[in-house]
Amino acid sequence: MVIEDEAIISLDLCFKLKDKGFTVYHSDDYHDALKIISEKKPDLIITDLKLKSGFVGIDLYNKFKKDGYKFIIISGTDHDKKLDDFIKSENLVFVSKPFVFEDLFEKINELLNK
């Protein structure tokens, strides 16, 4: 599942994941993502940190972490120490934008093979 509101990044990421053989669901909106995650139950959720709806990827993580979903948080913006500490304490994978797809793909494989 890819949750990204920057169209170019989203299209590129979804295309490359499909090319690697993944079934990919996409949303650019928090509320739509909630519905898709609940219905499709993806193995992995890749979410932008800041979503246009005013929510953040951490909101999704907090809602679904009890269900055992694996998350990768991506962001192109600076974030504070509090968020860094949260990411570390929850053992979340964080990837800064811009990223090299092969590096992200490596992290995806690591998470899915745990």
Biotite code that builds the C-alpha atoms (Angstrom):
import biotite.structure as struc

atoms = struc.array([
    struc.Atom([0.000, 0.000, 0.000], chain_id="A", res_id=1, res_name="MET", atom_name="CA", element="C"),
    struc.Atom([1.407, 3.367, -1.014], chain_id="A", res_id=2, res_name="VAL", atom_name="CA", element="C"),
    struc.Atom([0.033, 6.507, 0.607], chain_id="A", res_id=3, res_name="ILE", atom_name="CA", element="C"),
    struc.Atom([1.599, 9.505, -1.076], chain_id="A", res_id=4, res_name="GLU", atom_name="CA", element="C"),
    struc.Atom([0.048, 12.799, -2.143], chain_id="A", res_id=5, res_name="ASP", atom_name="CA", element="C"),
    struc.Atom([2.797, 13.895, -4.549], chain_id="A", res_id=6, res_name="GLU", atom_name="CA", element="C"),
    struc.Atom([1.538, 12.462, -7.839], chain_id="A", res_id=7, res_name="ALA", atom_name="CA", element="C"),
    struc.Atom([4.901, 12.030, -9.575], chain_id="A", res_id=8, res_name="ILE", atom_name="CA", element="C"),
    struc.Atom([6.462, 10.220, -6.619], chain_id="A", res_id=9, res_name="ILE", atom_name="CA", element="C"),
    struc.Atom([3.359, 8.095, -6.147], chain_id="A", res_id=10, res_name="SER", atom_name="CA", element="C"),
    struc.Atom([3.083, 7.036, -9.791], chain_id="A", res_id=11, res_name="LEU", atom_name="CA", element="C"),
    struc.Atom([6.787, 6.257, -10.012], chain_id="A", res_id=12, res_name="ASP", atom_name="CA", element="C"),
    struc.Atom([6.810, 4.247, -6.787], chain_id="A", res_id=13, res_name="LEU", atom_name="CA", element="C"),
    struc.Atom([3.647, 2.300, -7.653], chain_id="A", res_id=14, res_name="CYS", atom_name="CA", element="C"),
    struc.Atom([4.945, 1.535, -11.161], chain_id="A", res_id=15, res_name="PHE", atom_name="CA", element="C"),
    struc.Atom([8.302, 0.304, -9.864], chain_id="A", res_id=16, res_name="LYS", atom_name="CA", element="C"),
    struc.Atom([6.693, -1.858, -7.169], chain_id="A", res_id=17, res_name="LEU", atom_name="CA", element="C"),
    struc.Atom([4.322, -3.409, -9.717], chain_id="A", res_id=18, res_name="LYS", atom_name="CA", element="C"),
    struc.Atom([7.311, -4.002, -11.990], chain_id="A", res_id=19, res_name="ASP", atom_name="CA", element="C"),
    struc.Atom([8.929, -5.957, -9.116], chain_id="A", res_id=20, res_name="LYS", atom_name="CA", element="C"),
    struc.Atom([5.823, -8.157, -8.889], chain_id="A", res_id=21, res_name="GLY", atom_name="CA", element="C"),
    struc.Atom([3.960, -6.524, -6.017], chain_id="A", res_id=22, res_name="PHE", atom_name="CA", element="C"),
    struc.Atom([0.215, -5.972, -5.901], chain_id="A", res_id=23, res_name="THR", atom_name="CA", element="C"),
    struc.Atom([-0.039, -2.267, -5.133], chain_id="A", res_id=24, res_name="VAL", atom_name="CA", element="C"),
    struc.Atom([-2.883, -0.247, -3.670], chain_id="A", res_id=25, res_name="TYR", atom_name="CA", element="C"),
    struc.Atom([-2.618, 3.530, -3.644], chain_id="A", res_id=26, res_name="HIS", atom_name="CA", element="C"),
    struc.Atom([-4.197, 6.472, -1.900], chain_id="A", res_id=27, res_name="SER", atom_name="CA", element="C"),
    struc.Atom([-3.342, 10.132, -1.625], chain_id="A", res_id=28, res_name="ASP", atom_name="CA", element="C"),
    struc.Atom([-5.753, 10.687, 1.265], chain_id="A", res_id=29, res_name="ASP", atom_name="CA", element="C"),
    struc.Atom([-5.844, 9.561, 4.903], chain_id="A", res_id=30, res_name="TYR", atom_name="CA", element="C"),
    struc.Atom([-9.538, 8.614, 4.957], chain_id="A", res_id=31, res_name="HIS", atom_name="CA", element="C"),
    struc.Atom([-9.355, 6.693, 1.693], chain_id="A", res_id=32, res_name="ASP", atom_name="CA", element="C"),
    struc.Atom([-6.240, 4.909, 2.978], chain_id="A", res_id=33, res_name="ALA", atom_name="CA", element="C"),
    struc.Atom([-8.115, 3.813, 6.120], chain_id="A", res_id=34, res_name="LEU", atom_name="CA", element="C"),
    struc.Atom([-10.773, 2.179, 3.968], chain_id="A", res_id=35, res_name="LYS", atom_name="CA", element="C"),
    struc.Atom([-8.302, 0.470, 1.629], chain_id="A", res_id=36, res_name="ILE", atom_name="CA", element="C"),
    struc.Atom([-6.135, -0.850, 4.483], chain_id="A", res_id=37, res_name="ILE", atom_name="CA", element="C"),
    struc.Atom([-9.194, -2.229, 6.286], chain_id="A", res_id=38, res_name="SER", atom_name="CA", element="C"),
    struc.Atom([-10.514, -3.912, 3.137], chain_id="A", res_id=39, res_name="GLU", atom_name="CA", element="C"),
    struc.Atom([-7.340, -5.103, 1.391], chain_id="A", res_id=40, res_name="LYS", atom_name="CA", element="C"),
    struc.Atom([-5.086, -5.812, 4.399], chain_id="A", res_id=41, res_name="LYS", atom_name="CA", element="C"),
    struc.Atom([-1.758, -5.108, 2.655], chain_id="A", res_id=42, res_name="PRO", atom_name="CA", element="C"),
    struc.Atom([1.461, -6.760, 3.796], chain_id="A", res_id=43, res_name="ASP", atom_name="CA", element="C"),
    struc.Atom([3.284, -3.428, 3.916], chain_id="A", res_id=44, res_name="LEU", atom_name="CA", element="C"),
    struc.Atom([2.281, 0.223, 4.150], chain_id="A", res_id=45, res_name="ILE", atom_name="CA", element="C"),
    struc.Atom([4.554, 2.891, 2.689], chain_id="A", res_id=46, res_name="ILE", atom_name="CA", element="C"),
    struc.Atom([3.254, 6.282, 3.759], chain_id="A", res_id=47, res_name="THR", atom_name="CA", element="C"),
    struc.Atom([4.346, 9.843, 3.381], chain_id="A", res_id=48, res_name="ASP", atom_name="CA", element="C"),
    struc.Atom([4.884, 11.564, 6.697], chain_id="A", res_id=49, res_name="LEU", atom_name="CA", element="C"),
    struc.Atom([2.678, 14.550, 5.843], chain_id="A", res_id=50, res_name="LYS", atom_name="CA", element="C"),
    struc.Atom([-0.572, 14.040, 3.987], chain_id="A", res_id=51, res_name="LEU", atom_name="CA", element="C"),
    struc.Atom([-2.647, 16.769, 2.365], chain_id="A", res_id=52, res_name="LYS", atom_name="CA", element="C"),
    struc.Atom([-5.642, 15.987, 4.586], chain_id="A", res_id=53, res_name="SER", atom_name="CA", element="C"),
    struc.Atom([-3.754, 17.375, 7.584], chain_id="A", res_id=54, res_name="GLY", atom_name="CA", element="C"),
    struc.Atom([-3.018, 13.934, 8.966], chain_id="A", res_id=55, res_name="PHE", atom_name="CA", element="C"),
    struc.Atom([0.419, 12.360, 9.111], chain_id="A", res_id=56, res_name="VAL", atom_name="CA", element="C"),
    struc.Atom([1.640, 8.867, 8.361], chain_id="A", res_id=57, res_name="GLY", atom_name="CA", element="C"),
    struc.Atom([2.166, 8.338, 12.082], chain_id="A", res_id=58, res_name="ILE", atom_name="CA", element="C"),
    struc.Atom([-1.624, 8.652, 12.539], chain_id="A", res_id=59, res_name="ASP", atom_name="CA", element="C"),
    struc.Atom([-2.048, 5.638, 10.260], chain_id="A", res_id=60, res_name="LEU", atom_name="CA", element="C"),
    struc.Atom([0.667, 3.758, 12.101], chain_id="A", res_id=61, res_name="TYR", atom_name="CA", element="C"),
    struc.Atom([-0.984, 4.433, 15.470], chain_id="A", res_id=62, res_name="ASN", atom_name="CA", element="C"),
    struc.Atom([-4.354, 3.272, 14.130], chain_id="A", res_id=63, res_name="LYS", atom_name="CA", element="C"),
    struc.Atom([-3.076, 0.008, 12.651], chain_id="A", res_id=64, res_name="PHE", atom_name="CA", element="C"),
    struc.Atom([0.023, -0.975, 14.663], chain_id="A", res_id=65, res_name="LYS", atom_name="CA", element="C"),
    struc.Atom([-1.974, -3.330, 16.891], chain_id="A", res_id=66, res_name="LYS", atom_name="CA", element="C"),
    struc.Atom([-2.885, -5.290, 13.755], chain_id="A", res_id=67, res_name="ASP", atom_name="CA", element="C"),
    struc.Atom([0.771, -6.009, 12.999], chain_id="A", res_id=68, res_name="GLY", atom_name="CA", element="C"),
    struc.Atom([1.129, -4.054, 9.771], chain_id="A", res_id=69, res_name="TYR", atom_name="CA", element="C"),
    struc.Atom([4.650, -3.241, 8.647], chain_id="A", res_id=70, res_name="LYS", atom_name="CA", element="C"),
    struc.Atom([5.314, 0.424, 7.889], chain_id="A", res_id=71, res_name="PHE", atom_name="CA", element="C"),
    struc.Atom([7.843, 2.502, 6.016], chain_id="A", res_id=72, res_name="ILE", atom_name="CA", element="C"),
    struc.Atom([7.577, 6.246, 6.582], chain_id="A", res_id=73, res_name="ILE", atom_name="CA", element="C"),
    struc.Atom([8.876, 8.494, 3.788], chain_id="A", res_id=74, res_name="ILE", atom_name="CA", element="C"),
    struc.Atom([9.348, 12.246, 3.926], chain_id="A", res_id=75, res_name="SER", atom_name="CA", element="C"),
    struc.Atom([11.053, 15.095, 2.167], chain_id="A", res_id=76, res_name="GLY", atom_name="CA", element="C"),
    struc.Atom([10.608, 17.529, 5.039], chain_id="A", res_id=77, res_name="THR", atom_name="CA", element="C"),
    struc.Atom([12.596, 18.104, 8.168], chain_id="A", res_id=78, res_name="ASP", atom_name="CA", element="C"),
    struc.Atom([11.178, 16.688, 11.360], chain_id="A", res_id=79, res_name="HIS", atom_name="CA", element="C"),
    struc.Atom([11.914, 17.231, 15.008], chain_id="A", res_id=80, res_name="ASP", atom_name="CA", element="C"),
    struc.Atom([13.718, 15.205, 17.665], chain_id="A", res_id=81, res_name="LYS", atom_name="CA", element="C"),
    struc.Atom([10.410, 14.075, 19.169], chain_id="A", res_id=82, res_name="LYS", atom_name="CA", element="C"),
    struc.Atom([9.463, 12.407, 15.894], chain_id="A", res_id=83, res_name="LEU", atom_name="CA", element="C"),
    struc.Atom([12.956, 10.919, 15.525], chain_id="A", res_id=84, res_name="ASP", atom_name="CA", element="C"),
    struc.Atom([12.662, 9.447, 19.018], chain_id="A", res_id=85, res_name="ASP", atom_name="CA", element="C"),
    struc.Atom([9.211, 8.024, 18.209], chain_id="A", res_id=86, res_name="PHE", atom_name="CA", element="C"),
    struc.Atom([10.458, 6.426, 14.985], chain_id="A", res_id=87, res_name="ILE", atom_name="CA", element="C"),
    struc.Atom([13.373, 4.824, 16.844], chain_id="A", res_id=88, res_name="LYS", atom_name="CA", element="C"),
    struc.Atom([11.259, 3.665, 19.803], chain_id="A", res_id=89, res_name="SER", atom_name="CA", element="C"),
    struc.Atom([8.741, 1.982, 17.488], chain_id="A", res_id=90, res_name="GLU", atom_name="CA", element="C"),
    struc.Atom([11.435, 0.469, 15.226], chain_id="A", res_id=91, res_name="ASN", atom_name="CA", element="C"),
    struc.Atom([9.901, 2.149, 12.196], chain_id="A", res_id=92, res_name="LEU", atom_name="CA", element="C"),
    struc.Atom([11.763, 2.368, 8.933], chain_id="A", res_id=93, res_name="VAL", atom_name="CA", element="C"),
    struc.Atom([12.207, 5.980, 7.822], chain_id="A", res_id=94, res_name="PHE", atom_name="CA", element="C"),
    struc.Atom([13.335, 6.924, 4.319], chain_id="A", res_id=95, res_name="VAL", atom_name="CA", element="C"),
    struc.Atom([14.160, 10.486, 3.275], chain_id="A", res_id=96, res_name="SER", atom_name="CA", element="C"),
    struc.Atom([13.017, 11.847, -0.075], chain_id="A", res_id=97, res_name="LYS", atom_name="CA", element="C"),
    struc.Atom([14.448, 11.897, -2.598], chain_id="A", res_id=98, res_name="PRO", atom_name="CA", element="C"),
    struc.Atom([15.385, 8.241, -2.342], chain_id="A", res_id=99, res_name="PHE", atom_name="CA", element="C"),
    struc.Atom([16.970, 5.680, -4.620], chain_id="A", res_id=100, res_name="VAL", atom_name="CA", element="C"),
    struc.Atom([14.334, 3.062, -5.410], chain_id="A", res_id=101, res_name="PHE", atom_name="CA", element="C"),
    struc.Atom([16.754, 0.142, -5.056], chain_id="A", res_id=102, res_name="GLU", atom_name="CA", element="C"),
    struc.Atom([17.590, 1.286, -1.508], chain_id="A", res_id=103, res_name="ASP", atom_name="CA", element="C"),
    struc.Atom([13.878, 1.481, -0.669], chain_id="A", res_id=104, res_name="LEU", atom_name="CA", element="C"),
    struc.Atom([13.292, -1.908, -2.302], chain_id="A", res_id=105, res_name="PHE", atom_name="CA", element="C"),
    struc.Atom([16.023, -3.384, -0.103], chain_id="A", res_id=106, res_name="GLU", atom_name="CA", element="C"),
    struc.Atom([14.248, -2.044, 3.009], chain_id="A", res_id=107, res_name="LYS", atom_name="CA", element="C"),
    struc.Atom([10.933, -3.421, 1.727], chain_id="A", res_id=108, res_name="ILE", atom_name="CA", element="C"),
    struc.Atom([12.444, -6.888, 1.325], chain_id="A", res_id=109, res_name="ASN", atom_name="CA", element="C"),
    struc.Atom([14.025, -6.725, 4.784], chain_id="A", res_id=110, res_name="GLU", atom_name="CA", element="C"),
    struc.Atom([10.668, -5.874, 6.376], chain_id="A", res_id=111, res_name="LEU", atom_name="CA", element="C"),
    struc.Atom([8.695, -8.470, 4.444], chain_id="A", res_id=112, res_name="LEU", atom_name="CA", element="C"),
    struc.Atom([11.199, -11.206, 5.263], chain_id="A", res_id=113, res_name="ASN", atom_name="CA", element="C"),
    struc.Atom([11.165, -10.595, 9.033], chain_id="A", res_id=114, res_name="LYS", atom_name="CA", element="C"),
])
